[in-house]
Amino acid sequence: MPLKRNQKRQGNSMIKVTRLKSSQDSELVLNCELIETVEKTPDTVITLTNGKKLIVEESVEEIVRRVMDYRRGIFRTIR
């Protein structure tokens, strides 16, 4: 989701994702700089650089969009 002017970013490099069918808190904030791969298997599986895998409700396209929105926001603030 693009951030509005008065909205603050969730940490330095974080995006919100929802764990798939989790009995724990299903929403989590993920450091997008640690994402190594995102694949559809048919569920969306995010593999982190430390080897940990997360299965999330969001589609591959949605994860990519959120990471791109985050990174665009960084470059916008640098200018």
FENQUIBEL-V68191 format. One record per pair of residues at least 24 apart in sequence whose ideal C-beta (glycine too) atoms are under 6 Angstrom apart, sorted by the first residue. I is the first residue (numbers start at 1). J is the second residue. If there is no record, write none. Layout:
I J
I J
//
This chain:
2 69
15 66
15 70
17 56
17 58
18 56
18 57
20 55
20 56
20 57
32 67
32 70
38 63
//
